[in-house]
Amino acid sequence: MASQSFTVVIAGGGLGGLTTALALRWRGLHTVVLEQADALGEVGAGIQTAPNASRILFGLGLRRQLEAIRTEPSDQVRRRWRDGKIIAQLPLADRVVGEFGAPYWHYHRADLHRVLLDACADPEGPGPVTELYTSAAVVDIDRTDPQRPVAVTRDGRRFAGDVLIGADGIRSAVRDAAGFTDTLVFSGEMCFRALIPGDKLAADPATRFLLDRYHSTIWYGPDRHLVHYCIRGGEYLNVVAVVPSTIDTDLSWVLPATASELVESFPGWDDRVAAMLSKAEGDASKWALFRRRRDPVWVDGRVALLGDACHAMLPYQAQGASQAMEDAAVLAEELGAVTRDGIDGALIRYVNRRATHAGMVQDASLQNMRLYHLPDGPEQEERDRLLRDFRGESDVSYDWLWNGTPLAQHETESHSYPFAR
């Protein structure tokens, strides 16, 4: 490999940052991850990896680790808000593997994060072990030497590298410090996130059906929608509920929430929705939903952005983390093919290969905000007619989103599925 001796500093130790570190490590690069929190971890919520993301994670040697923590939905189900009537039901599981060559899986975010973290720190893994630092919030960038940007943390530590990657989320400090244009837009909506214990659902005849089979379910209604799926083999039902925002975003973007708030946010919906949401417990929360305007400027010198820092999208395609993982794979492929002298060209190629694609997913997610929340009437009826065939949701299709790989070169064998047991 040509990239044997340079260093990439990554601000952000979330799923995007760790996938980036691991992908770069596989290419033989030295990686340093700076996480602002006091401990490396993830919030208590679920996450989906569509085949495009599963394929990348498999290629990083994580197939067996992921199978140990995944829950595989058998179907995708779409329901009407008032009576719970099923609009459409599409098989997932084996059908997805057969059509796309990789699975559609659900996880607890903390479990997926732990798999990535362990792989970055594994002394037996390929390439140099990733250096991980916590309580390391980046607040400034020193570019006195433009070839060696220095990330400066709040407590004054300095981390120099040949490249600095801002994988530090929608409120990216690296983005701000580097002087990129502010592209944030508030959607006017907020998202409840909650976990509901599976045993509470099983004990209630009104909600027991949620555990009969593992489904990925979307309920569509006027001005709001509801998503739920099982994680940890049915230990929890993960709930994502989008409603008009009541958060004062000048004060906070994230606030705690209660089960009663969740129930009250879905008046007039099928009684089973209230029965389900009333069982939420623990660290339920509500998040103001922002996005970034589509903008292809992700690189400034040796500073580059990744994931939500450059293309934050609304959660209407369930592709936020998956697109960050695609970024990570392409960035590693480009940087892994050059020496120090080729870094600038590699970063430009990274953006050229990723910005249009991610931007299309941003646009599709924004389109779906309106489509998901149509009031009852002729337009809603036409939407539901198209949804029965899993068409008409946005300008991008599952075939386009899930097929293939963003990589120019990939090892087919490493993506094969199922693996030998």
N, C-alpha and C positions, 0 to 999 in steps of 0.2 A: 504494500500500500504506500501511496505517496505521502500520507499525512502523519508520518510517524512521530513528530516531535512538537506539535504546537498545542496550545491550551485554549479551551472554550469555557468561559464563565457564563453560567446560566442563572439569571435571577428568577426565582420561583421554583419551589419544590413540590408543586402539585402534579397532577397526572401528565400535563403537557411537558412540564420541565423535566420530570423524571424519564419520560419516554425519550425526550431529546438526549438526555445524558446517556441513557442506555444505548440508544442507536449510535451515538458518536463513539461511545466506548467500543462497540462492536467494530467500528472502523479504525480503531487504534489511537483515538485522540484522548488527550488528558482533559477531564471535565471537572469543573468545580460548580457545585450547586449552592446558591445562597437563598435561604428561606427566612422570611421575616418573622414567622411564628416561633414560639419558644420550643416547639417540638414538631417533627415531621409527621403529618397525618392528614386525614380528610374528614369532612363533616359526615355525620350519620345520615346518609341518604343513599338511594340507589343510583345506578348508572347503567346505560345500555351500550354495548359495543356491537355495531352493525358489522356485516362481513368485511367491509373495507378496513375497519379498525382491527377486527380479529385477525385478519390476514397479516397485518403489520406486526402485531404482538406475537403471533406464531413465528414469524420470521426472526424475531429477537429471542427465540428459544424459550418462550413462556407457555407453550401449549399445555403441558402437563400441569403446571402450577395453576393455570386458569381453569382447567377442567375441574380441579379440586375445589374451587370456590364459586363456580358459576351455577346459575339456575337457568335452564333452557325453556323458554316458553314454547308451548306446542302450537299456539295459534295467535294471530292478531285479531282482536275483536273490536268492532266499532258499534257504539250504542247511541240511541236517542236519549235526550236528557229527561223528558217528562215521564216516560213509561219504561225506559230501559230496553226498548225494542232493539234487537240486533239489526243494524244496517248491513253489516258485512262481516264475514269471518273467513280468514285466509290462513291456511296451514303455514307454520314456520318450521322449526326443527329440521328434519331430514330434507324437506323441500328446499330450504334455504341453502343447506350444505350442497345439495345436488345441483342447484342452479348457479350458485356463486362461489362454491369451493371453500367456504369458510362459514362458521356459525354466527347466529344472532343470539347473544347471551346477555343475561342480566347479572349484576353483582352489587354487593354492598361496596360503596366507594372506598371505604377504609380497607377492605380486603384487596381490591385491585391495586390500591396505592401501596399496600404492604408488599405485594408481589413485585412491583416495579422497584421499590426501595431496596428490597433484599437482593434483587438482580444487580442493581447499581453498586451495591456494597460487597457483593460476593467475591472473595479473593480468588476463587477458582474460575471466575468468568473470563471471557476474552477481553483483551485490552487492559488499560490501566484502570484500577479501581477508582470510582468517582469519589471526590472529596465532598463531604456534606457539612454545611454549616447552618446552624439555627440561630435565631435572634439576630439575623443578618439582613435587616431591611435596607435595601438600596435607596439612597436619597440623592445621590449625585454621581456624575460621571466625569472623571478627569481625562481629557483627551489632549493633554499637552503633547504626548507622542501619539499621533493619529493612528499609528500601526499597533499600539498597545493600549487600548482603552482600559481605564481603571474604574471598577465599581467601588464607590465609597459608601459604606454603611453608616447607619445612624450613630453608632458608637465609635466611628472614626476608623474602622478597619478598612484596608485597601486591598482589593483583589484585582490584579492585573492579568490580562489575557490577550491572546491574539484576536479573539472575537468576544463580544459581549452579546448575549441573547436575552431579550426581554420576554420571558415566559411567565410574567407575573400578573396575568389576569387582566380583566376589563379596566381596572383602575391602575394600569401599569405605571409604576414609578420610573422605570427605564424609559418608557415612551415620553413621559413628561420631561425627564432630565435631558433627553437627547433632542428635545425641541420639535418632535413630530406634531403635525396639525391635530387639534382636538376634533375628533369625529363622533363623540358620544351623542346619542339621541335617546331620550326617555320615551318608552312605548306607551305610557299611560296605564300600564297593567302591572300587576304583581303576581308572584307565584308563591303559593303555600307549598312547603315541603314537610312531609311527616312520615313516620314509620308506625305501622299498626301491627301489634303482635298477632301472629297467626293463630295462637291458641284462643284468643278472644274472638276472632272471626269464626273459628271452628265451633265454638260453644254456642253461637247464635244461629238459629235456623235461617234467619234473614240474610246472613252473610256467609254461610257455610259454602255456598256455591263458588265463592272466590278461590277456594282451595281444591275444588274438584279436579281441575286441570290448571297448569300454569299458563295463564294467558298474558298477553300484552294488550291492555284495553284502553281505548279512548272513548269518552263520552262527549258528545257535541251538544252545545246549547247556546242560546242567545247570550252574547257578551262574555261567555266563559266556557271553559272546558276542563275535563278531569282525566288524568292518566293514572293508571295503577298497574303494578306488576309485582310478582313475588321475588324475593331475594333470600339467600341463605336457605334454599330448599324449603321455602314456605315458613321459615321462622318469622319473617316480617313481610307485610305488604307495603311496598313503597308507593307513596301517593305524591303526585305533582298536580296542583290545582291552580289554574290561572284565572284571575278575576280582575275587574277594574281596581286600580290601586287606591288605597287609602293612606299610603305612607307619605309623610312629608320628607321628600328626598333631600331637602336642604339640611335636615338634621341627621338622617340615617338612611342607608339603603337596605339594611337587614334588621329585622326585629323579631323577638319571640312571638309565638302564636299559640293559641289554645284550640282544643278540639271543638269547643263551642263556637269559636270564630269560624272554623272550617264549616261546620254545619250551617251556620247562619249565612254563609256566603253562597249557599246553593238552595235558595228558597224555591219551593214548587217542583223540585226535582224528584225523581223516583225515590220512594221511601227507603229503598236499599242503600242509596247514597248517604242519607243521614245516618242510617244504622252503621254503615262502614266508617264514616268520618268521625262519628262520636267516640270511637274506640282509639283514636290517635292518642299517643302518650309520649313522654320523653321530650326530646329537644325539637319540637315542632317550631317552624320558623316561617317568616314571610319575607320575600325578597322583591324589591323594586326591579322591574325588568328594563334594562338598558340594552342598546345595541350600538354597534359602530356603523357609521355610513361606509359603504363600499369605497375603499381607497387602496390603490396598488402601491403606495409608498410604505414599504416595510423596512427599508435599509437606509442607513445614513453612515457612510464610511464603514467602520468595522463593528457597528452596532446594528443588530437586526431584531425584528419582532417576530413573535410566534403565537399562534392560538388566539385567545381572546384579546391579547394586547393589540392585535392588528385586525382581526375579523370577528369580533364578538357578535354573535347572532342570537336571535330569539329562539326559544326551545321548541319550535314547531316542526323541526325535521329530526330532532334527537341526534344532532350531528356535531354539537360543539366540541366535545372531547375527541370524537372520531376525526374531525378535521385537524385538530391540533396534533394528533398522532400522525396523520398524513404529512403535515408540515415537518414534524420531527424526522420522519423517514427520508424525505427529500433533502432536507438540510444536511443530514448525515451523509447521504450519498454524494452530495456536491462537495462538502468539506473533506470528506474522506478520500476524495480523488485528487487532491492538490497538495502542494507544499505551501509554505507561508506566502510565497510570491503569487500564488494563485487564489488567495482568499477572496479578494475583492470580486473577481469574476465569478467565483463559486456562489457568493451571496446574491449577486445579480441573477444568476441562473436559478437559484432557489426561488426568488420572487417571481421570475418569469414563468416558472413551472407551477406555482401554487396560487398566485393572486387571483387569476381569472376563475379558477375552479372554486376556491373558497368563496369568492364573491358571488358566484352563482348560487351557492348554498345559502349565503346570507339573504339574497333576494328571494329565494324560494321560501325561506323561513318567514320573511316579512309578509309575503303573499298569503301564507297560511294563517297568519294572525286574523285576517278578515274572514277567510273561508271557514275556519273552525268556529267562528262566533256569529254566524249569520242568524238573524231572527227567523222564526218560522214563516214560511211563505214559498212562493214559486222558486226563488233562487235557491233556498235551502233544499227544496225537493229535488231540483236538478243536481245540486251538489251530492246529495245522498244517492241519487241514481248512478252517478259516476263513481262514487265511492264503493258501490257494490262490486265493481270490477277493479277496485283499487286504482282508479284513474282520476284525473282532474283535480288532484290535490294541490299541485303547484306546477311550475314549468320544468321541474326536474323529476325524473322517474327513479324508482328503486333500481331498475337496471343500470341507469347511469351512475347512481350513487354507490352502489354496492359491488359492481363488477370491476374486475381488473385490479391493477395496482398502480399507485402513483410513481413507482420506481422504474427507472430506465433499465436496470438490471436486477433480477431477483432470482433466487434459487427456488425453482419450482418444488423441489422435494421438501423444502422447509415449510411450505405452505400446504402440503397435502393433508387430507383429512378423510376418514379418521386415522389416527395413528395406531400402530401395533400395540397390543396390550401384553 
